[in-house]
Amino acid sequence: MPEMNTSSLPDLIFTILFFFMIVTTMREVTLKVKFTIPSGTELEKLEKKSAVSFIYVGPPTDQLRAQMGSGTRIQLNDRYAEPREVMDFVAQERQGMMNQAEQVISIKADKKTKMGIITDIKEVLRKSWALRINYSASRRN
């Protein structure tokens, strides 16, 4: 019985490896705030996650607490920000999208965050015409 020719096997393996390296995305944001997501019962799953921009709200992580204090902070991508800077963030995120009307802003806030800071963020989002807002939550048992 003749032997099987395996000379093209390394090419095939490297092609598959290259494919997975291209299509896999890594998390791009290093979290600088910690948050416990609130729970809810009437939840919907986001369909197009490529059109979602995240705003993180909560106290600084334990490593940064000595520098930043224990107050609530807003994180946009990899940096802390003030509510007024959210408008620039929304405009920057819109530029990278094909269909800008599908942009969704998802607020991932700690469940102990005061509503005052969330209201400030929502007012700035309204001024920047980012009217599709999502609040991240986990399913309540």
Secondary structure by P-SEA (a helix, b strand, c coil): cccccccaaaaaaaaaaaaaaaaccccccccccccbbbbbcbbbbbcccccbbbbbbccccccccccccccbbbbcccccccccaaaaaaaaaaaaccccccbbbbbbccccccaaaaaaaaaaaaaacccbbbbbbcccc
